[in-house]
Amino acid sequence: MSKNTFSLGLTLTLIFAVLIAPVALAKPTVSAASKPTTTLIGMDISYPQCNVSVPTGQAFAIVGVTGGLATTTNPCLANQLMWANLSTGGTSQDKVQLYVNTGNPGLLSAAWPTTNTANNPYGVCDGSDSIACAWQYGWDRANDDVNLKFQPAAATAGISTVAANYTWWLDVEIANSWKDPVSQFNTDSNVAVLEGMTEYFQSVGGTVGVYSTAYQWGQIVGSSVTTSSNLYTLKNWRPAGSTLKAAKQTCAVAPLTAGGAVVMTQYTTNGLDYDYSCVN
């Protein structure tokens, strides 16, 4: 994930039974020996793996579009998208998926908005530390993620640049800047950022999900996600533990909101993240 954060593990024996033949991301290749023995295992990578050889043969892949912060770009995004496109498929998961860092820095960010789109559900953003501007900040970050970060890299990688062809995961973790959850305004403001991001991705046809732990989700949004929020029904990708067995068991945990569902879990070994599809 964001690599500022959590990520959990699997034994080397299982890894090499599933994903073989490490390759450098600069020239991703696939060999006959790298076919997975199960169709349920994927991988996720981002900027920390820019100079790291990673396995091929994953069923699906999730690539970080951002570079650790919501305003930065993964410098090797194009190469990693080429690698992701080598995924074998065979699950209900999209073969290539994307994730983006999130956060709510408020007025501390030079990117904090001073104007807003016409469809801002919280009213007019005037540049203040307001719920309307928090929503607009989220919308703007997602807009940049699609148009300034992902699409140029996808064109270089030779894959579809259409945002609607991908699942976009919101990486929601306390390692990034969020309003301290000491007031209703702060948690409402954090929710508004995530709602603005979700609204933009959905407006261009993308599918949206949330990556977080129950603890971090609670710290960031508290009880501010209501049934009317566009976050309420989002699917979940959850950190799972140190083994494939734990990853499978985590598929049964309660979703972050009652309207959501856990569709994927994550585990880590030797600095690499592996993902288990809960929905085959």
Beta strands, then each sheet from edge to edge (+ up, - down):
strand 1: 20-23
strand 2: 41-45
strand 3: 54-56
strand 4: 61-64
strand 5: 96-101
strand 6: 167-171
strand 7: 207-211
strand 8: 235-241
strand 9: 261-269
strand 10: 272-277
sheet 1: 1+ 3-
sheet 2: 2+ 4+ 5+ 6+ 7+ 8+ 9+ 10- 2+
end
